[in-house]
């Protein structure tokens, strides 16, 4: 899913000169094509997430569309004041992409476990939160972020999840997708828990 989101940013940047990528200590090789082809719109900052959000806000004020990518806990907990004051109060079109949501980074301990990131982001006015269920839905999400007004938080799992979404589902930000015909039980999910919900629906059907 993360690889798909980064590829989407690259494709969006090719099509729209406003798109800028900002990464935080993501390691060598991340979006290398982007870096080589559009070096003036590719930034890899160090472990300084609060600075990065201020930087993204400044770029957005100047008319750019920054896509910021790092670990979910760092882009939410560590940067909460910058999210509120720099982004959301001004409704700036900055796209925050949080890697490893939930317990994906569990072996690294509580500093990396993003179990409250949705709650944090939901408390902030003007923030839109999106949690794609698989890589295919990620494509549909990213294409709709380009012209979305205001800031967006895109929450990623670990990737490699089974594809359960369908292209003909009329995906729209802010609208639910009906995965199965209505029955006696209603299961509501978001993100990669959709796969688990479908498994539960299959078990209930049996």
C-alpha positions as CSV (number, residue, x, y, z in Angstrom):
1,X,0.0,0.0,0.0
2,X,2.8,2.4,0.8
3,X,4.6,1.7,-2.5
4,X,1.3,2.3,-4.3
5,X,0.8,5.6,-2.5
6,X,4.3,6.8,-3.4
7,X,3.9,5.8,-7.0
8,X,0.6,7.7,-7.1
9,X,2.4,10.8,-5.8
10,X,5.0,10.5,-8.6
11,X,2.2,10.2,-11.2
12,X,0.4,13.2,-9.7
13,X,3.6,15.2,-9.8
14,X,4.1,14.4,-13.5
15,X,0.6,15.6,-14.3
16,X,0.5,18.6,-11.9
17,X,3.5,21.0,-11.3
18,X,2.0,22.0,-7.9
19,X,2.7,18.6,-6.4
20,X,5.7,18.5,-4.0
21,X,6.9,15.5,-2.0
22,X,8.4,15.8,1.5
23,X,9.8,12.8,3.3
24,X,11.1,12.4,6.8
25,X,14.2,10.2,7.1
26,X,12.7,7.5,4.9
27,X,16.0,6.0,3.7
28,X,17.8,5.8,0.4
29,X,15.9,5.1,-2.9
30,X,12.4,6.5,-1.9
31,X,10.9,8.0,-5.0
32,X,14.3,8.0,-6.7
33,X,12.7,8.7,-10.2
34,X,10.9,11.7,-8.7
35,X,14.1,13.0,-7.2
36,X,16.0,12.7,-10.5
37,X,13.3,14.0,-12.8
38,X,11.9,16.8,-10.5
39,X,14.6,17.6,-8.0
40,X,13.1,21.0,-7.1
41,X,9.9,19.4,-5.9
42,X,11.4,16.4,-3.9
43,X,12.6,17.0,-0.3
44,X,14.0,14.4,2.1
45,X,14.2,16.1,5.5
46,X,15.7,14.5,8.6
47,X,14.0,13.5,11.9
48,X,12.3,16.9,12.2
49,X,8.6,16.3,11.6
50,X,7.4,19.5,13.2
51,X,9.7,21.5,11.0
52,X,8.4,19.6,7.9
53,X,4.8,20.5,8.6
54,X,5.7,24.1,8.9
55,X,7.6,23.8,5.7
56,X,4.6,22.1,4.0
57,X,2.3,24.8,5.2
58,X,4.5,27.5,3.7
59,X,4.7,25.7,0.4
60,X,0.9,25.3,0.4
61,X,0.4,29.0,1.1
62,X,2.6,29.6,-2.0
63,X,0.3,27.5,-4.2
64,X,1.9,24.1,-4.0
65,X,0.3,20.8,-3.0
66,X,2.7,19.1,-0.5
67,X,2.5,15.3,0.1
68,X,4.2,14.6,3.4
69,X,5.2,11.0,4.2
70,X,6.6,9.4,7.4
71,X,5.6,7.0,10.2
72,X,2.1,7.5,11.5
73,X,2.9,8.2,15.1
74,X,5.5,10.9,14.2
75,X,3.2,12.7,11.8
76,X,0.3,12.8,14.2
77,X,1.4,12.8,17.9
78,X,4.7,14.6,17.4
79,X,3.2,17.3,15.2
80,X,-0.2,17.9,16.8
81,X,0.3,21.6,17.4
82,X,1.6,22.2,13.8
83,X,-1.3,20.2,12.4
84,X,-3.8,22.4,14.3
85,X,-2.2,25.8,14.0
86,X,-0.3,25.6,10.7
87,X,-2.6,23.4,8.6
88,X,-6.1,23.1,9.9
89,X,-6.8,26.6,11.1
90,X,-5.8,27.8,7.6
91,X,-7.4,24.8,5.8
92,X,-4.3,24.3,3.8
93,X,-4.2,21.6,1.1
94,X,-1.4,19.5,2.7
95,X,-1.6,15.7,2.4
96,X,-0.2,13.7,5.3
97,X,0.6,10.1,4.7
98,X,1.2,8.0,7.8
99,X,3.0,4.7,7.5
100,X,2.4,1.7,9.8
101,X,-0.9,2.6,11.4
102,X,-2.2,0.5,14.2
103,X,0.2,-2.2,15.5
104,X,2.2,-2.6,12.3
105,X,5.4,-1.4,14.0
106,X,4.6,-3.3,17.2
107,X,8.2,-4.8,17.7
108,X,9.5,-1.2,17.9
109,X,7.4,-0.5,21.0
110,X,4.8,2.1,22.0
111,X,6.6,5.0,20.3
112,X,5.7,3.5,17.0
113,X,2.3,2.1,17.6
114,X,-0.3,4.4,16.0
115,X,-3.4,3.3,17.9
116,X,-4.8,6.7,18.6
117,X,-4.0,8.6,15.4
118,X,-7.6,8.5,14.1
119,X,-8.8,9.9,17.4
120,X,-6.2,12.6,17.3
121,X,-7.0,13.7,13.8
122,X,-10.8,13.5,14.3
123,X,-10.5,16.1,17.1
124,X,-9.1,18.8,14.6
125,X,-11.5,20.9,12.6
126,X,-11.1,20.8,8.8
127,X,-9.1,17.6,8.7
128,X,-10.2,14.8,6.4
129,X,-9.1,11.2,7.3
130,X,-8.9,8.4,4.8
131,X,-7.9,4.8,5.5
132,X,-7.8,2.7,2.3
133,X,-8.5,-1.0,2.6
134,X,-6.0,-2.2,-0.1
135,X,-3.6,-1.0,-2.8
136,X,-6.3,-0.7,-5.4
137,X,-8.4,1.6,-3.2
138,X,-5.2,3.6,-2.5
139,X,-5.1,4.5,-6.2
140,X,-8.6,5.8,-6.0
141,X,-7.9,7.7,-2.8
142,X,-4.8,9.4,-4.1
143,X,-6.3,10.6,-7.3
144,X,-9.1,12.3,-5.4
145,X,-6.7,14.1,-3.0
146,X,-5.3,16.3,-5.7
147,X,-8.2,18.8,-5.7
148,X,-9.6,18.1,-2.2
149,X,-10.0,21.3,-0.2
150,X,-8.1,21.4,3.1
151,X,-5.7,19.0,4.7
152,X,-6.0,15.2,4.4
153,X,-4.5,12.4,6.5
154,X,-4.1,9.1,4.6
155,X,-3.6,6.2,7.0
156,X,-1.6,3.2,5.8
157,X,-1.3,-0.3,7.1
158,X,1.7,-2.5,6.4
159,X,0.8,-3.4,2.7
160,X,0.5,-6.7,1.0
161,X,-3.1,-7.0,2.1
162,X,-5.5,-9.0,-0.1
163,X,-7.4,-6.9,-2.7
164,X,-11.1,-6.8,-1.7
165,X,-12.2,-3.5,-3.2
166,X,-13.6,-3.2,-6.7
167,X,-13.1,-0.4,-9.3
168,X,-16.9,-0.2,-10.0
169,X,-17.7,0.7,-6.4
170,X,-18.0,4.4,-7.1
171,X,-15.5,5.3,-4.5
172,X,-15.8,8.9,-3.2
173,X,-14.1,10.6,-0.3
174,X,-16.5,10.8,2.6
175,X,-18.9,8.2,1.3
176,X,-19.3,4.6,2.5
177,X,-18.9,1.7,0.1
178,X,-21.3,-1.2,0.4
179,X,-19.2,-4.3,0.0
180,X,-22.1,-6.9,0.3
181,X,-25.8,-6.8,-0.2
182,X,-27.7,-5.9,3.0
183,X,-28.6,-8.7,5.3
184,X,-29.5,-9.2,9.0
185,X,-26.1,-8.0,10.4
186,X,-24.3,-4.7,9.6
187,X,-20.5,-4.6,9.8
188,X,-18.9,-1.2,9.5
189,X,-15.1,-1.0,9.0
190,X,-12.3,1.2,7.8
191,X,-8.9,0.5,6.4
192,X,-7.4,-3.0,6.5
193,X,-10.0,-4.1,9.0
194,X,-12.3,-4.4,6.0
195,X,-10.6,-7.7,5.1
196,X,-11.3,-9.0,8.6
197,X,-14.9,-7.8,8.4
198,X,-15.4,-9.7,5.1
199,X,-14.0,-12.8,6.8
200,X,-16.4,-12.4,9.7
201,X,-19.3,-11.9,7.2
202,X,-18.4,-15.1,5.4
203,X,-18.3,-17.0,8.8
204,X,-21.7,-15.6,9.8
205,X,-23.2,-16.5,6.5
206,X,-22.1,-20.1,7.0
